[in-house]
């Protein structure tokens, strides 16, 4: 029997994907927090080193190009308005035993695809989540609370959330990573519609390694900020 205490990590690293190794699947999401730090980071395996989401101890959060990649892509950064960050937001402050959720990943069943060739994820430890039925999505949430909340009372447990990881942060907060299978929301559908409309109106930012012969990326991440909620929702989308 797996206990909630078994999910506690000091050097926090979780790799998680929706689907299964030999069938339709999402990309692998990596969420980590270095030992001795209260910052939390997230990325996707295919673009690790290029795109990163940062949830800083100060409450300031951002998502966009990594510092190293941005230095190689001056023209692309200029096309993005001069900043390597696509999104900036501030997470809310919880009160008492409350919690705040500054980041969620939404992976709809409609966006899962089978991969060609040998699965790249076979060499790494990945937690595979049961794929949702059509019309539903897996929501992966990053949450913060005080440390008084017991490990076996993780946020949303009574409403069907499943635990992926816990870290006791040096700043006396507790970080939780959990997921839930939910009906695909109207918010996700709006994000898809807005992204399609945006791509029709504007040219995509082109990085130096991309040419006219480069095949389209197999997947996209669609960002949408909700400033009043201190939240960034990242919707996972297949390119076709």
BAROPA-501347 format. One record per residue: residue number from 0; residue in three letters; y, z, x of N, C-alpha, C in turn. Coordinates in nm, 3 decimals. Example, Ala and Ser with C-alpha at 12.3 -4.5 7.8 and 13.67 -1.06 7.14 Angstrom:
// BAROPA-501347
- pos, code, n_v, n_w, n_u, ca_v, ca_w, ca_u, c_v, c_w, c_u
- 0, ala, -0.569, 0.780, 1.319, -0.450, 0.780, 1.230, -0.330, 0.780, 1.320
- 1, ser, -0.225, 0.708, 1.285, -0.106, 0.714, 1.367, 0.003, 0.787, 1.290
This chain:
// BAROPA-501347
- pos, code, n_v, n_w, n_u, ca_v, ca_w, ca_u, c_v, c_w, c_u
- 0, unk, -0.120, 0.000, 0.084, 0.000, 0.000, 0.000, 0.126, 0.000, 0.088
- 1, unk, 0.218, -0.094, 0.064, 0.342, -0.103, 0.140, 0.447, -0.010, 0.078
- 2, unk, 0.505, 0.075, 0.160, 0.608, 0.166, 0.114, 0.745, 0.112, 0.148
- 3, unk, 0.847, 0.156, 0.075, 0.984, 0.113, 0.103, 1.025, 0.151, 0.244
- 4, unk, 0.977, 0.266, 0.294, 1.012, 0.309, 0.429, 0.964, 0.209, 0.535
- 5, unk, 0.860, 0.129, 0.501, 0.808, 0.031, 0.596, 0.904, -0.084, 0.618
- 6, unk, 1.003, -0.098, 0.532, 1.099, -0.209, 0.541, 1.220, -0.173, 0.628
- 7, unk, 1.229, -0.048, 0.673, 1.344, -0.004, 0.751, 1.334, -0.060, 0.893
- 8, unk, 1.442, -0.123, 0.940, 1.447, -0.178, 1.075, 1.577, -0.133, 1.142
- 9, unk, 1.569, -0.105, 1.271, 1.689, -0.075, 1.349, 1.745, -0.205, 1.405
- 10, unk, 1.659, -0.281, 1.472, 1.698, -0.415, 1.517, 1.656, -0.511, 1.407
- 11, unk, 1.746, -0.533, 1.311, 1.711, -0.597, 1.183, 1.700, -0.748, 1.197
- 12, unk, 1.583, -0.804, 1.164, 1.561, -0.948, 1.163, 1.465, -0.982, 1.050
- 13, unk, 1.510, -1.067, 0.960, 1.424, -1.114, 0.851, 1.436, -1.265, 0.843
- 14, unk, 1.322, -1.332, 0.843, 1.316, -1.476, 0.815, 1.246, -1.493, 0.682
- 15, unk, 1.308, -1.563, 0.590, 1.253, -1.573, 0.456, 1.274, -1.714, 0.402
- 16, unk, 1.174, -1.763, 0.331, 1.181, -1.895, 0.269, 1.114, -1.889, 0.133
- 17, unk, 1.149, -1.983, 0.047, 1.091, -1.992, -0.087, 0.991, -2.107, -0.088
- 18, unk, 0.873, -2.083, -0.144, 0.770, -2.186, -0.151, 0.649, -2.144, -0.070
- 19, unk, 0.585, -2.241, -0.005, 0.472, -2.209, 0.082, 0.466, -2.308, 0.196
- 20, unk, 0.395, -2.272, 0.300, 0.396, -2.345, 0.426, 0.352, -2.490, 0.411
- 21, unk, 0.259, -2.519, 0.322, 0.202, -2.653, 0.310, 0.246, -2.726, 0.183
- 22, unk, 0.341, -2.669, 0.110, 0.385, -2.732, -0.014, 0.536, -2.736, -0.023
- 23, unk, 0.588, -2.760, -0.144, 0.734, -2.760, -0.162, 0.795, -2.629, -0.114
- 24, unk, 0.905, -2.640, -0.041, 0.963, -2.521, 0.020, 1.113, -2.540, 0.042
- 25, unk, 1.180, -2.428, 0.064, 1.320, -2.429, 0.105, 1.327, -2.425, 0.257
- 26, unk, 1.447, -2.431, 0.309, 1.466, -2.400, 0.450, 1.438, -2.252, 0.473
- 27, unk, 1.426, -2.213, 0.599, 1.406, -2.072, 0.633, 1.543, -2.008, 0.656
- 28, unk, 1.571, -1.903, 0.581, 1.694, -1.827, 0.596, 1.668, -1.712, 0.694
- 29, unk, 1.761, -1.693, 0.785, 1.750, -1.583, 0.882, 1.866, -1.488, 0.860
- 30, unk, 1.835, -1.361, 0.839, 1.936, -1.256, 0.823, 1.909, -1.152, 0.930
- 31, unk, 2.011, -1.115, 1.007, 1.989, -1.022, 1.117, 2.110, -0.932, 1.140
- 32, unk, 2.084, -0.819, 1.205, 2.187, -0.723, 1.244, 2.141, -0.658, 1.374
- 33, unk, 2.210, -0.684, 1.485, 2.165, -0.634, 1.615, 2.158, -0.481, 1.620
- 34, unk, 2.068, -0.433, 1.701, 2.054, -0.289, 1.721, 2.187, -0.228, 1.765
- 35, unk, 2.225, -0.117, 1.704, 2.348, -0.047, 1.741, 2.474, -0.106, 1.682
- 36, unk, 2.462, -0.209, 1.597, 2.577, -0.273, 1.535, 2.574, -0.256, 1.383
- 37, unk, 2.693, -0.258, 1.323, 2.703, -0.249, 1.176, 2.742, -0.382, 1.114
- 38, unk, 2.746, -0.489, 1.195, 2.771, -0.623, 1.145, 2.638, -0.687, 1.104
- 39, unk, 2.643, -0.772, 1.001, 2.525, -0.843, 0.953, 2.555, -0.992, 0.954
- 40, unk, 2.457, -1.072, 0.995, 2.476, -1.216, 1.005, 2.366, -1.289, 0.929
- 41, unk, 2.396, -1.414, 0.893, 2.297, -1.496, 0.824, 2.316, -1.642, 0.864
- 42, unk, 2.205, -1.715, 0.866, 2.210, -1.857, 0.894, 2.083, -1.920, 0.838
- 43, unk, 2.071, -2.051, 0.861, 1.953, -2.126, 0.822, 1.891, -2.183, 0.947
- 44, unk, 1.760, -2.177, 0.958, 1.694, -2.209, 1.083, 1.732, -2.347, 1.136
- 45, unk, 1.737, -2.448, 1.050, 1.765, -2.584, 1.096, 1.901, -2.598, 1.163
- 46, unk, 1.996, -2.513, 1.124, 2.133, -2.525, 1.176, 2.178, -2.398, 1.248
- 47, unk, 2.083, -2.315, 1.286, 2.117, -2.195, 1.363, 2.185, -2.238, 1.492
- 48, unk, 2.291, -2.169, 1.528, 2.370, -2.208, 1.644, 2.487, -2.297, 1.609
- 49, unk, 2.487, -2.349, 1.485, 2.597, -2.434, 1.441, 2.675, -2.370, 1.326
- 50, unk, 2.603, -2.316, 1.229, 2.664, -2.255, 1.111, 2.620, -2.110, 1.103
- 51, unk, 2.713, -2.019, 1.076, 2.678, -1.877, 1.064, 2.767, -1.810, 0.961
- 52, unk, 2.709, -1.716, 0.890, 2.783, -1.632, 0.796, 2.788, -1.491, 0.855
- 53, unk, 2.906, -1.432, 0.857, 2.925, -1.301, 0.920, 2.980, -1.201, 0.819
- 54, unk, 2.912, -1.088, 0.807, 2.958, -0.976, 0.724, 2.994, -0.864, 0.820
- 55, unk, 3.122, -0.851, 0.850, 3.164, -0.758, 0.954, 3.177, -0.616, 0.902
- 56, unk, 3.162, -0.522, 0.995, 3.174, -0.379, 0.963, 3.306, -0.346, 0.896
- 57, unk, 3.413, -0.418, 0.932, 3.545, -0.394, 0.877, 3.557, -0.431, 0.730
- 58, unk, 3.460, -0.507, 0.680, 3.467, -0.559, 0.543, 3.513, -0.703, 0.539
- 59, unk, 3.568, -0.752, 0.651, 3.608, -0.893, 0.658, 3.483, -0.979, 0.677
- 60, unk, 3.475, -1.088, 0.600, 3.359, -1.176, 0.603, 3.404, -1.320, 0.621
- 61, unk, 3.322, -1.400, 0.686, 3.355, -1.541, 0.700, 3.228, -1.623, 0.714
- 62, unk, 3.243, -1.752, 0.686, 3.131, -1.846, 0.696, 3.184, -1.978, 0.750
- 63, unk, 3.112, -2.036, 0.844, 3.156, -2.163, 0.900, 3.087, -2.192, 1.030
- 64, unk, 3.153, -2.268, 1.117, 3.094, -2.306, 1.244, 3.092, -2.186, 1.339
- 65, unk, 2.989, -2.180, 1.423, 2.985, -2.078, 1.526, 3.093, -2.109, 1.631
- 66, unk, 3.133, -2.007, 1.705, 3.235, -2.027, 1.808, 3.192, -2.133, 1.909
- 67, unk, 3.066, -2.127, 1.953, 3.016, -2.219, 2.054, 3.016, -2.362, 2.003
- 68, unk, 2.970, -2.382, 1.880, 2.962, -2.518, 1.825, 3.102, -2.573, 1.799
- 69, unk, 3.193, -2.489, 1.751, 3.330, -2.534, 1.724, 3.399, -2.585, 1.850
- 70, unk, 3.370, -2.524, 1.964, 3.431, -2.567, 2.090, 3.389, -2.709, 2.127
- 71, unk, 3.271, -2.752, 2.079, 3.222, -2.885, 2.109, 3.272, -2.988, 2.007
- 72, unk, 3.332, -2.941, 1.898, 3.364, -3.028, 1.785, 3.511, -3.016, 1.746
- 73, unk, 3.600, -3.041, 1.841, 3.742, -3.026, 1.814, 3.790, -3.117, 1.701
- 74, unk, 3.742, -3.242, 1.698, 3.785, -3.337, 1.596, 3.740, -3.290, 1.457
- 75, unk, 3.618, -3.239, 1.449, 3.568, -3.191, 1.320, 3.646, -3.068, 1.273
- 76, unk, 3.679, -2.978, 1.367, 3.758, -2.860, 1.330, 3.895, -2.901, 1.279
- 77, unk, 3.958, -3.000, 1.345, 4.087, -3.051, 1.298, 4.075, -3.107, 1.157
- 78, unk, 3.965, -3.179, 1.130, 3.943, -3.237, 0.997, 3.920, -3.129, 0.892
- 79, unk, 3.876, -3.012, 0.935, 3.853, -2.900, 0.843, 3.980, -2.817, 0.823
- 80, unk, 4.092, -2.862, 0.879, 4.218, -2.791, 0.861, 4.255, -2.703, 0.978
- 81, unk, 4.183, -2.715, 1.089, 4.216, -2.640, 1.209, 4.143, -2.508, 1.224
- 82, unk, 4.059, -2.473, 1.129, 3.983, -2.348, 1.137, 3.835, -2.379, 1.134
- 83, unk, 3.758, -2.305, 1.213, 3.614, -2.324, 1.212, 3.548, -2.259, 1.090
- 84, unk, 3.624, -2.180, 1.018, 3.571, -2.110, 0.901, 3.594, -2.189, 0.773
- 85, unk, 3.489, -2.210, 0.699, 3.500, -2.276, 0.569, 3.536, -2.176, 0.461
- 86, unk, 3.488, -2.053, 0.475, 3.515, -1.950, 0.375, 3.553, -1.819, 0.444
- 87, unk, 3.650, -1.749, 0.387, 3.687, -1.614, 0.429, 3.702, -1.529, 0.304
- 88, unk, 3.649, -1.408, 0.308, 3.663, -1.317, 0.196, 3.646, -1.174, 0.245
- 89, unk, 3.680, -1.080, 0.161, 3.670, -0.938, 0.195, 3.577, -0.871, 0.095
- 90, unk, 3.476, -0.803, 0.146, 3.384, -0.736, 0.054, 3.450, -0.613, -0.007
- 91, unk, 3.410, -0.584, -0.128, 3.466, -0.469, -0.198, 3.413, -0.340, -0.136
- 92, unk, 3.475, -0.228, -0.175, 3.431, -0.098, -0.129, 3.356, -0.028, -0.242
- 93, unk, 3.238, 0.021, -0.211, 3.161, 0.092, -0.313, 3.213, 0.234, -0.326
- 94, unk, 3.184, 0.294, -0.438, 3.225, 0.432, -0.465, 3.100, 0.515, -0.493
- 95, unk, 3.088, 0.628, -0.426, 2.976, 0.718, -0.450, 2.842, 0.651, -0.426
- 96, unk, 2.758, 0.650, -0.528, 2.624, 0.591, -0.515, 2.622, 0.444, -0.554
- 97, unk, 2.739, 0.384, -0.570, 2.746, 0.243, -0.606, 2.711, 0.151, -0.490
- 98, unk, 2.713, 0.021, -0.516, 2.683, -0.076, -0.412, 2.778, -0.195, -0.424
- 99, unk, 2.788, -0.272, -0.317, 2.861, -0.398, -0.319, 2.769, -0.507, -0.265
- 100, unk, 2.785, -0.627, -0.319, 2.705, -0.743, -0.278, 2.801, -0.852, -0.233
- 101, unk, 2.824, -0.868, -0.102, 2.918, -0.968, -0.054, 2.859, -1.106, -0.033
- 102, unk, 2.724, -1.118, -0.039, 2.662, -1.247, -0.010, 2.533, -1.263, -0.089
- 103, unk, 2.519, -1.380, -0.152, 2.395, -1.414, -0.221, 2.357, -1.558, -0.189
- 104, unk, 2.228, -1.582, -0.171, 2.174, -1.716, -0.159, 2.099, -1.749, -0.287
- 105, unk, 2.127, -1.866, -0.345, 2.059, -1.910, -0.467, 1.974, -2.032, -0.432
- 106, unk, 1.844, -2.025, -0.458, 1.752, -2.134, -0.427, 1.682, -2.177, -0.556
- 107, unk, 1.732, -2.282, -0.621, 1.672, -2.328, -0.746, 1.538, -2.398, -0.721
- 108, unk, 1.447, -2.389, -0.818, 1.318, -2.455, -0.808, 1.334, -2.605, -0.791
- 109, unk, 1.437, -2.662, -0.851, 1.459, -2.807, -0.847, 1.488, -2.859, -0.706
- 110, unk, 1.523, -2.769, -0.612, 1.564, -2.811, -0.478, 1.456, -2.794, -0.373
- 111, unk, 1.338, -2.747, -0.412, 1.229, -2.730, -0.315, 1.165, -2.865, -0.287
- 112, unk, 1.133, -2.891, -0.160, 1.075, -3.018, -0.119, 0.963, -2.995, -0.018
- 113, unk, 0.863, -3.083, -0.020, 0.758, -3.080, 0.082, 0.813, -3.142, 0.210
- 114, unk, 0.768, -3.091, 0.325, 0.813, -3.144, 0.453, 0.709, -3.239, 0.508
- 115, unk, 0.754, -3.335, 0.590, 0.663, -3.431, 0.652, 0.622, -3.380, 0.790
- 116, unk, 0.498, -3.409, 0.828, 0.451, -3.369, 0.960, 0.415, -3.221, 0.964
- 117, unk, 0.397, -3.169, 1.085, 0.360, -3.028, 1.104, 0.477, -2.938, 1.069
- 118, unk, 0.456, -2.838, 0.985, 0.566, -2.750, 0.946, 0.627, -2.680, 1.067
- 119, unk, 0.760, -2.687, 1.078, 0.829, -2.626, 1.192, 0.826, -2.474, 1.186
- 120, unk, 0.798, -2.419, 1.067, 0.802, -2.274, 1.050, 0.672, -2.207, 1.090
- 121, unk, 0.571, -2.286, 1.130, 0.440, -2.227, 1.156, 0.441, -2.131, 1.274
- 122, unk, 0.534, -2.150, 1.369, 0.533, -2.069, 1.490, 0.610, -1.938, 1.477
- 123, unk, 0.678, -1.917, 1.368, 0.758, -1.797, 1.350, 0.708, -1.716, 1.230
- 124, unk, 0.729, -1.585, 1.236, 0.691, -1.501, 1.124, 0.793, -1.520, 1.012
- 125, unk, 0.747, -1.572, 0.900, 0.833, -1.600, 0.786, 0.776, -1.531, 0.663
- 126, unk, 0.860, -1.465, 0.586, 0.820, -1.409, 0.457, 0.836, -1.518, 0.352
- 127, unk, 0.725, -1.558, 0.292, 0.728, -1.664, 0.191, 0.737, -1.601, 0.052
- 128, unk, 0.837, -1.645, -0.024, 0.855, -1.595, -0.160, 0.796, -1.693, -0.261
- 129, unk, 0.735, -1.638, -0.364, 0.674, -1.721, -0.467, 0.776, -1.817, -0.526
- 130, unk, 0.747, -1.947, -0.530, 0.845, -2.041, -0.585, 0.866, -2.017, -0.734
- 131, unk, 0.989, -2.027, -0.781, 1.015, -2.006, -0.924, 0.972, -2.128, -1.005
- 132, unk, 0.956, -2.110, -1.134, 0.927, -2.222, -1.223, 1.053, -2.304, -1.243
- 133, unk, 1.037, -2.428, -1.289, 1.152, -2.514, -1.313, 1.249, -2.446, -1.411
- 134, unk, 1.377, -2.458, -1.382, 1.478, -2.392, -1.463, 1.510, -2.252, -1.417
- 135, unk, 1.446, -2.212, -1.305, 1.470, -2.079, -1.251, 1.505, -2.089, -1.102
- 136, unk, 1.559, -1.980, -1.048, 1.601, -1.974, -0.908, 1.560, -1.842, -0.846
- 137, unk, 1.541, -1.844, -0.717, 1.528, -1.719, -0.641, 1.667, -1.684, -0.587
- 138, unk, 1.710, -1.562, -0.610, 1.838, -1.512, -0.560, 1.810, -1.408, -0.452
- 139, unk, 1.858, -1.433, -0.331, 1.846, -1.338, -0.220, 1.981, -1.272, -0.201
- 140, unk, 1.985, -1.139, -0.209, 2.110, -1.065, -0.206, 2.121, -0.977, -0.083
- 141, unk, 2.241, -0.975, -0.025, 2.276, -0.883, 0.084, 2.368, -0.776, 0.025
- 142, unk, 2.329, -0.650, 0.033, 2.404, -0.543, -0.032, 2.428, -0.426, 0.063
- 143, unk, 2.536, -0.352, 0.034, 2.571, -0.233, 0.111, 2.588, -0.115, 0.016
- 144, unk, 2.539, 0.001, 0.061, 2.559, 0.127, -0.013, 2.582, 0.237, 0.090
- 145, unk, 2.603, 0.358, 0.038, 2.599, 0.475, 0.126, 2.455, 0.507, 0.160
- 146, unk, 2.434, 0.596, 0.258, 2.298, 0.625, 0.302, 2.227, 0.728, 0.215
- 147, unk, 2.295, 0.778, 0.112, 2.231, 0.877, 0.025, 2.130, 0.814, -0.070
- 148, unk, 2.138, 0.682, -0.091, 2.044, 0.615, -0.181, 1.907, 0.608, -0.113
- 149, unk, 1.805, 0.663, -0.180, 1.671, 0.670, -0.121, 1.613, 0.530, -0.103
- 150, unk, 1.532, 0.515, 0.001, 1.473, 0.385, 0.030, 1.390, 0.331, -0.086
- 151, unk, 1.321, 0.420, -0.158, 1.236, 0.373, -0.268, 1.313, 0.353, -0.397
- 152, unk, 1.444, 0.365, -0.392, 1.530, 0.339, -0.508, 1.629, 0.227, -0.473
- 153, unk, 1.575, 0.120, -0.414, 1.662, 0.010, -0.371, 1.735, -0.051, -0.489
- 154, unk, 1.851, -0.113, -0.464, 1.933, -0.168, -0.573, 1.856, -0.268, -0.660
- 155, unk, 1.864, -0.247, -0.792, 1.802, -0.339, -0.886, 1.653, -0.324, -0.903
- 156, unk, 1.593, -0.224, -0.841, 1.447, -0.209, -0.850, 1.399, -0.204, -0.996
- 157, unk, 1.471, -0.131, -1.078, 1.428, -0.117, -1.218, 1.452, -0.243, -1.300
- 158, unk, 1.525, -0.338, -1.240, 1.549, -0.465, -1.309, 1.473, -0.581, -1.245
- 159, unk, 1.374, -0.547, -1.161, 1.284, -0.650, -1.111, 1.317, -0.709, -0.976
- 160, unk, 1.402, -0.644, -0.896, 1.427, -0.695, -0.761, 1.313, -0.653, -0.668
- 161, unk, 1.297, -0.730, -0.560, 1.192, -0.704, -0.462, 1.256, -0.686, -0.325
- 162, unk, 1.210, -0.586, -0.253, 1.271, -0.548, -0.126, 1.224, -0.638, -0.012
- 163, unk, 1.319, -0.676, 0.075, 1.287, -0.753, 0.195, 1.317, -0.675, 0.323
- 164, unk, 1.417, -0.587, 0.319, 1.450, -0.513, 0.439, 1.560, -0.412, 0.416
- 165, unk, 1.565, -0.311, 0.503, 1.665, -0.204, 0.499, 1.710, -0.176, 0.642
- 166, unk, 1.839, -0.150, 0.659, 1.887, -0.101, 0.788, 1.988, 0.010, 0.765
- 167, unk, 1.969, 0.123, 0.834, 2.066, 0.231, 0.836, 2.170, 0.194, 0.942
- 168, unk, 2.291, 0.163, 0.900, 2.392, 0.115, 0.992, 2.459, 0.230, 1.066
- 169, unk, 2.503, 0.208, 1.190, 2.569, 0.314, 1.268, 2.695, 0.368, 1.202
- 170, unk, 2.758, 0.291, 1.112, 2.881, 0.337, 1.048, 2.855, 0.420, 0.922
- 171, unk, 2.730, 0.465, 0.905, 2.688, 0.551, 0.793, 2.670, 0.477, 0.662
- 172, unk, 2.666, 0.345, 0.667, 2.630, 0.267, 0.548, 2.482, 0.231, 0.556
- 173, unk, 2.430, 0.179, 0.445, 2.293, 0.129, 0.442, 2.298, -0.017, 0.394
- 174, unk, 2.230, -0.103, 0.468, 2.222, -0.245, 0.432, 2.087, -0.274, 0.367
- 175, unk, 2.091, -0.348, 0.258, 1.971, -0.383, 0.183, 1.961, -0.535, 0.170
- 176, unk, 1.840, -0.585, 0.183, 1.812, -0.725, 0.157, 1.701, -0.730, 0.053
- 177, unk, 1.728, -0.795, -0.061, 1.629, -0.800, -0.167, 1.640, -0.933, -0.242
- 178, unk, 1.539, -0.964, -0.324, 1.539, -1.092, -0.396, 1.490, -1.072, -0.540
- 179, unk, 1.521, -1.172, -0.622, 1.482, -1.167, -0.762, 1.467, -1.310, -0.814
- 180, unk, 1.369, -1.330, -0.903, 1.346, -1.457, -0.971, 1.424, -1.452, -1.102
- 181, unk, 1.521, -1.544, -1.119, 1.610, -1.542, -1.236, 1.623, -1.683, -1.295
- 182, unk, 1.662, -1.693, -1.421, 1.696, -1.825, -1.475, 1.812, -1.885, -1.395
- 183, unk, 1.806, -2.014, -1.366, 1.915, -2.081, -1.296, 2.042, -2.064, -1.378
- 184, unk, 2.147, -2.012, -1.315, 2.267, -1.972, -1.388, 2.364, -2.088, -1.407
- 185, unk, 2.457, -2.069, -1.500, 2.562, -2.167, -1.521, 2.651, -2.178, -1.397
- 186, unk, 2.664, -2.069, -1.323, 2.743, -2.072, -1.199, 2.683, -2.170, -1.099
- 187, unk, 2.551, -2.165, -1.081, 2.485, -2.259, -0.990, 2.508, -2.402, -1.035
- 188, unk, 2.497, -2.428, -1.165, 2.515, -2.563, -1.217, 2.658, -2.612, -1.195
- 189, unk, 2.755, -2.522, -1.211, 2.895, -2.559, -1.186, 2.915, -2.591, -1.038
- 190, unk, 2.855, -2.513, -0.949, 2.869, -2.538, -0.805, 2.811, -2.674, -0.769
- 191, unk, 2.696, -2.710, -0.827, 2.639, -2.843, -0.804, 2.735, -2.951, -0.850
- 192, unk, 2.790, -2.936, -0.969, 2.880, -3.037, -1.025, 3.006, -3.052, -0.941
- 193, unk, 3.064, -2.939, -0.900, 3.185, -2.943, -0.818, 3.158, -3.010, -0.683
- 194, unk, 3.041, -2.981, -0.624, 3.008, -3.040, -0.494, 2.994, -3.192, -0.505
- 195, unk, 2.928, -3.238, -0.610, 2.912, -3.382, -0.628, 3.048, -3.450, -0.646
- 196, unk, 3.134, -3.389, -0.725, 3.267, -3.447, -0.748, 3.349, -3.448, -0.619
- 197, unk, 3.337, -3.341, -0.541, 3.412, -3.330, -0.416, 3.368, -3.439, -0.318
- 198, unk, 3.237, -3.462, -0.307, 3.186, -3.560, -0.213, 3.222, -3.703, -0.253
- 199, unk, 3.246, -3.727, -0.381, 3.290, -3.859, -0.425, 3.436, -3.883, -0.389
- 200, unk, 3.516, -3.775, -0.389, 3.660, -3.789, -0.366, 3.694, -3.792, -0.217
- 201, unk, 3.619, -3.716, -0.136, 3.657, -3.699, 0.004, 3.543, -3.738, 0.098
- 202, unk, 3.581, -3.785, 0.217, 3.484, -3.818, 0.319, 3.427, -3.689, 0.378
- 203, unk, 3.301, -3.696, 0.416, 3.237, -3.582, 0.480, 3.292, -3.565, 0.622
- 204, unk, 3.302, -3.442, 0.668, 3.341, -3.416, 0.807, 3.226, -3.460, 0.898
- 205, unk, 3.256, -3.544, 0.995, 3.152, -3.599, 1.083, 3.156, -3.529, 1.218
- 206, unk, 3.038, -3.480, 1.262, 3.028, -3.418, 1.392, 2.992, -3.522, 1.497
- 207, unk, 3.013, -3.489, 1.624, 3.001, -3.586, 1.732, 2.862, -3.646, 1.745
- 208, unk, 2.759, -3.572, 1.708, 2.623, -3.622, 1.722, 2.579, -3.712, 1.608
- 209, unk, 2.666, -3.735, 1.511, 2.630, -3.814, 1.393, 2.686, -3.956, 1.406
- 210, unk, 2.601, -4.056, 1.382, 2.643, -4.195, 1.383, 2.611, -4.258, 1.249
- 211, unk, 2.643, -4.387, 1.234, 2.613, -4.457, 1.109, 2.463, -4.469, 1.086
- 212, unk, 2.385, -4.459, 1.194, 2.239, -4.472, 1.183, 2.169, -4.338, 1.164
- 213, unk, 2.245, -4.229, 1.171, 2.185, -4.097, 1.154, 2.138, -4.078, 1.011
- 214, unk, 2.010, -4.041, 0.989, 1.964, -4.019, 0.852, 2.036, -3.900, 0.788
- 215, unk, 2.051, -3.901, 0.656, 2.120, -3.790, 0.592, 2.045, -3.659, 0.609
- 216, unk, 2.121, -3.551, 0.613, 2.059, -3.419, 0.627, 1.967, -3.394, 0.508
- 217, unk, 1.849, -3.336, 0.531, 1.755, -3.315, 0.421, 1.798, -3.208, 0.323
- 218, unk, 1.897, -3.128, 0.361, 1.941, -3.020, 0.272, 2.088, -2.988, 0.297
- 219, unk, 2.149, -2.924, 0.198, 2.289, -2.885, 0.208, 2.305, -2.740, 0.162
- 220, unk, 2.409, -2.675, 0.212, 2.447, -2.543, 0.165, 2.582, -2.557, 0.095
- 221, unk, 2.589, -2.517, -0.031, 2.711, -2.527, -0.110, 2.772, -2.388, -0.123
- 222, unk, 2.895, -2.371, -0.070, 2.961, -2.240, -0.067, 3.058, -2.229, -0.184
- 223, unk, 3.060, -2.112, -0.246, 3.159, -2.084, -0.351, 3.199, -1.937, -0.342
- 224, unk, 3.327, -1.914, -0.320, 3.379, -1.777, -0.311, 3.421, -1.725, -0.449
- 225, unk, 3.397, -1.596, -0.470, 3.444, -1.526, -0.589, 3.526, -1.407, -0.539
- 226, unk, 3.655, -1.433, -0.518, 3.742, -1.336, -0.451, 3.747, -1.202, -0.523
- 227, unk, 3.755, -1.204, -0.656, 3.766, -1.079, -0.731, 3.642, -0.991, -0.714
- 228, unk, 3.528, -1.055, -0.688, 3.403, -0.981, -0.670, 3.371, -0.958, -0.523
- 229, unk, 3.456, -1.009, -0.432, 3.429, -0.996, -0.290, 3.295, -1.057, -0.253
- 230, unk, 3.267, -1.176, -0.306, 3.133, -1.235, -0.298, 3.138, -1.381, -0.259
- 231, unk, 3.047, -1.422, -0.172, 3.021, -1.562, -0.144, 2.882, -1.596, -0.195
- 232, unk, 2.873, -1.698, -0.281, 2.745, -1.749, -0.328, 2.715, -1.878, -0.252
- 233, unk, 2.598, -1.886, -0.192, 2.554, -2.004, -0.118, 2.437, -2.065, -0.195
- 234, unk, 2.458, -2.183, -0.250, 2.352, -2.251, -0.325, 2.282, -2.350, -0.233
- 235, unk, 2.151, -2.340, -0.229, 2.070, -2.429, -0.147, 2.043, -2.557, -0.226
- 236, unk, 2.070, -2.673, -0.164, 2.055, -2.801, -0.234, 1.983, -2.901, -0.147
- 237, unk, 1.885, -2.969, -0.204, 1.818, -3.079, -0.134, 1.908, -3.201, -0.140
- 238, unk, 1.900, -3.284, -0.036, 1.987, -3.402, -0.031, 1.942, -3.509, -0.130
- 239, unk, 1.814, -3.507, -0.168, 1.765, -3.607, -0.264, 1.648, -3.549, -0.341
